[in-house]
């Protein structure tokens, strides 16, 4: 097979959680451009409809499901609706996430549970529900969205819950990859650095010294710069790759 054909997702279905905005939206559009039909998942109906329209402008089909990834019934309904719409799911992107900037001594129980609930519990529930579907079908691909924060401690802001949750994402990725490789399911993760999204105020002067100047490329990343890597991990181009965490951070974590 020619090299570029290995990146094609023609005829496949991808479910992208948290795809109504930010990185999730960029991932959904990249997968659509590679030929995949897309299930747009979020909690904002208007934003989801707008994202679906963007997906369809790439010449593929889109299906919207409003769901809370921390709710197992919602995730099971997401799978059922996706299968009803497209017949199967080939790719799951666990992108939905939450972050709270707060020193450790000030983090409340509710805040800790909120971050862990979305970033860890929701990711595991979705992986379990969709992983079972993929195993029953004989194969599939899961791409988890981790973070460089799973391997470093960010500054100047403190975010212990987020850091711990993304470290957990990376190790869940390895654990599932090892267990499900013989069953035809590959599990990898992408670990972005500081990206220009609503969640990361990269243009705030307070953070420039540490977020931008400490990045070897001396800039923040743009969401669409992660798209090609997502297509790589979701497609046959990465067929001999599982249990890996692909860091894309402008070099931030080399220091």
C-alpha positions in Angstrom: 0.0 0.0 0.0 1.4 3.5 -0.9 2.4 5.4 2.2 -0.2 8.2 2.0 -3.0 5.6 1.6 -2.2 4.3 5.1 -3.4 7.6 6.5 -6.8 7.2 4.9 -9.8 6.7 7.2 -12.2 6.3 4.2 -15.3 4.3 5.2 -14.5 4.4 8.9 -16.5 5.9 11.8 -14.8 7.9 14.6 -16.4 9.0 17.9 -14.8 12.1 19.3 -15.8 13.1 22.8 -15.7 16.8 23.7 -15.7 17.7 20.0 -17.9 20.8 20.1 -14.9 23.1 20.6 -11.2 23.4 21.1 -8.9 20.5 20.5 -11.8 18.1 20.1 -13.3 20.1 17.3 -9.9 20.2 15.6 -9.5 16.4 16.0 -13.0 15.8 14.5 -12.2 17.9 11.5 -8.8 16.3 10.9 -10.4 12.8 11.0 -13.1 14.0 8.7 -10.6 15.3 6.2 -9.0 11.9 6.2 -12.3 10.4 5.2 -13.9 9.3 8.4 -17.6 9.8 9.3 -17.7 11.6 12.7 -19.9 11.3 15.8 -19.8 14.7 17.4 -20.1 14.4 21.2 -20.7 17.1 23.7 -23.2 18.8 26.0 -24.0 22.0 24.1 -26.6 21.3 21.4 -25.9 24.5 19.5 -22.1 24.1 19.5 -22.5 20.4 18.5 -24.7 21.3 15.5 -22.1 23.9 14.4 -19.3 21.3 14.7 -21.3 18.8 12.8 -21.9 21.3 9.9 -18.1 21.9 9.7 -17.5 18.1 9.6 -20.0 17.6 6.8 -18.4 20.4 4.8 -15.4 18.0 4.5 -17.6 15.6 2.5 -18.3 13.0 5.1 -21.3 12.3 7.4 -21.8 13.7 10.9 -24.0 12.5 13.7 -24.5 14.4 16.9 -25.0 12.8 20.4 -25.4 14.9 23.5 -23.8 12.9 26.3 -22.0 13.2 29.7 -18.9 10.9 29.5 -19.0 10.4 33.3 -22.4 8.7 33.0 -22.2 5.1 32.0 -25.8 5.1 30.7 -25.0 8.1 28.6 -21.9 6.4 27.2 -23.8 3.2 26.4 -26.4 5.3 24.7 -23.6 7.0 22.7 -22.4 3.7 21.4 -25.9 2.5 20.5 -26.7 5.8 18.7 -23.4 5.7 16.8 -24.0 2.1 15.7 -27.5 3.0 14.7 -26.2 5.9 12.6 -23.2 4.3 11.0 -23.3 0.5 11.7 -20.1 0.4 13.8 -17.4 2.4 15.5 -13.7 2.0 14.3 -12.1 4.9 16.2 -12.7 6.4 19.7 -11.0 9.6 20.6 -11.2 10.3 24.4 -10.8 14.0 24.3 -13.4 15.4 26.9 -11.5 17.0 29.7 -11.5 19.4 32.7 -8.9 21.5 34.4 -8.7 23.6 37.6 -5.8 25.9 38.5 -5.6 25.8 42.3 -2.8 25.2 44.8 -3.0 21.8 46.4 -4.0 23.1 49.8 -6.9 25.0 48.3 -8.4 22.2 46.1 -11.8 21.2 47.3 -13.1 17.6 47.3 -15.7 18.7 44.7 -13.0 20.2 42.4 -10.8 17.1 42.7 -13.7 14.8 41.9 -14.8 17.0 38.9 -11.4 16.8 37.2 -10.9 13.1 38.0 -14.5 12.3 37.0 -14.1 13.7 33.5 -10.4 13.0 32.8 -10.1 9.6 34.3 -13.5 8.0 35.1 -15.1 9.2 31.9 -12.2 8.1 29.8 -12.2 4.6 31.4 -15.9 4.2 31.0 -15.8 5.2 27.3 -12.8 2.9 26.7 -14.5 0.0 28.4 -17.9 0.5 26.6 -16.3 1.1 23.1 -13.5 -1.3 23.7 -16.0 -4.2 24.2 -17.7 -3.2 20.9 -14.3 -3.2 19.1 -13.2 -6.5 20.5 -16.5 -8.1 19.5 -16.0 -6.7 16.0 -12.4 -7.9 15.8 -10.5 -4.6 16.1 -10.4 -0.9 16.5 -8.4 2.1 17.6 -8.6 4.2 20.7 -6.7 7.5 21.0 -6.6 9.1 24.4 -5.8 12.8 24.9 -3.3 13.1 27.7 -1.0 16.1 28.3 2.6 16.9 28.8 1.3 17.7 32.3 1.2 13.9 32.8 5.0 13.9 32.9 5.9 17.3 34.3 4.7 19.8 36.9 3.5 23.0 35.2 4.3 26.5 36.4 3.6 29.2 37.5 0.0 27.9 38.0 -0.5 24.9 40.2 -2.9 22.2 39.0 -2.3 19.0 40.9 -5.6 17.4 40.0 -5.1 17.9 36.3 -1.5 16.7 36.4 -2.4 13.5 38.3 -5.4 12.9 36.0 -3.2 13.1 32.9 -0.6 10.8 34.4 -3.4 8.3 35.0 -4.5 8.7 31.3 -1.1 7.8 30.1 -0.9 4.7 32.2 -4.4 3.6 31.5 -3.4 3.9 27.8 -0.5 1.5 28.4 -2.5 -0.9 30.5 -5.3 -1.2 27.9 -2.8 -1.4 25.1 -1.1 -4.4 26.7 -4.4 -6.2 27.5 -6.2 -5.6 24.2 -3.4 -5.9 21.7 -4.0 -9.6 21.2 -7.7 -8.8 20.6 -7.0 -6.4 17.8 -7.5 -3.1 19.6 -4.7 -0.5 19.6 -4.6 2.2 22.3 -2.3 5.2 22.1 -2.3 8.7 23.5 -1.4 12.2 22.4 0.2 14.6 24.9 -0.1 18.2 23.8 1.7 21.1 25.3 0.3 24.7 25.6 -2.2 25.1 22.8 -4.3 28.1 21.9 -7.7 27.1 23.2 -10.3 28.6 25.6 -8.9 26.3 28.4 -5.4 27.7 28.1 -5.0 31.5 28.2 -1.7 31.5 26.3 -1.8 35.2 25.5 -2.1 36.3 29.1 1.0 38.2 30.0 1.1 36.5 33.4 2.0 33.2 31.8 4.3 34.4 29.0 7.5 34.0 30.9 6.9 30.3 31.7 4.5 29.1 29.0 6.1 30.7 26.0 9.7 31.7 26.8 10.3 28.3 28.4 9.1 26.5 25.2 12.1 26.0 22.8 9.9 27.1 19.8 8.9 30.1 21.9 5.2 30.0 20.9 2.0 28.2 21.8 0.7 25.5 19.5 -2.4 25.8 17.3 -5.1 23.1 17.5 -4.9 22.2 13.9 -1.2 21.4 14.4 -2.3 18.3 16.3 -4.7 17.1 13.6 -2.0 15.2 11.5 -0.8 13.4 14.6 -4.4 12.3 15.5 -4.9 11.0 11.9 -1.6 9.1 12.2 -2.6 7.4 15.5 -6.2 6.7 14.3 -5.1 5.2 11.0 -3.2 2.2 9.6 -0.1 4.5 9.4 0.5 3.6 13.0 -0.4 -0.1 12.7 2.7 -1.3 14.7 2.2 1.2 17.5 0.3 0.7 20.7 0.8 1.8 24.3 2.7 4.9 23.2 2.3 8.5 24.4 3.1 11.0 21.6 4.2 14.3 23.0 3.7 17.4 20.9 4.7 20.4 23.0 7.0 22.6 21.0 9.9 21.1 23.0 8.6 22.3 26.4 9.2 19.1 28.3 12.8 18.6 27.1 14.0 21.0 29.9 
